[in-house]
């Protein structure tokens, strides 16, 4: 089966920039829209890690056979420093060890339109035990994937102070390529309209390789999303998606 790489850029299209001018003689400075990223996926933040110290497995936890996941909600400022960490789940012993480690985490600044901004995200550690009795050893890994929670849904506050949460895909199917396309490279670029009910209303082909277009469009029409929320109300929005098949170059 061909490897499929999909990138979806969700566009919140309900923000309008306003420019104010007092008179012909005086002009007030242009104020940029107030954008605040309220959620960045944990996978993205892991890619921005510049420095880290992994938690030490607590001796008491090893003696008691305690293992499992510890997940934090974190606030990272525009310099990449963790300024707040709040445990979402995990055993208290493992949480305590993780808090100490998080103090030494440092990220590259998250950029929005070229400017560094503070973000909220999530970070997790997986604690596991190997061996038995006196041979027991503890291992700690960063979690590469953390279960989705609504509070981490990506969004912005636009220049009118309205919270806009981007749509999130919740179900769908992979494009079913005919046998003759197996192993071949190709791309398809789409503009997708998502209704207030989360269903795909329209799919427009922006470009791509002809043999791949039909199976991709057929699959995308079956996608279902959590719709865009504007001030808590579902609304119609547009997304752009690109599908890439074949080996990476």
Protein Blocks (a to p, Z undefined) as FASTA:
>chain_A
ZZdddddddddfkbccddddfblmbccdddddddddfbdcfklmmmmpfbdcdddddfkl
mmnopacdddddddddfkopafbdcdfbdcfklmmmmmmmmmmgccddddeehiacdddd
ddddddddedehjllccdddddfbdcddfklpccdddfkopacdddddfbdcdddddfkl
goiacdddddddddfkopafbdcdfbdcfklmmmmmmmmmmpccddddeehiacdddddd
dddedjdZZ
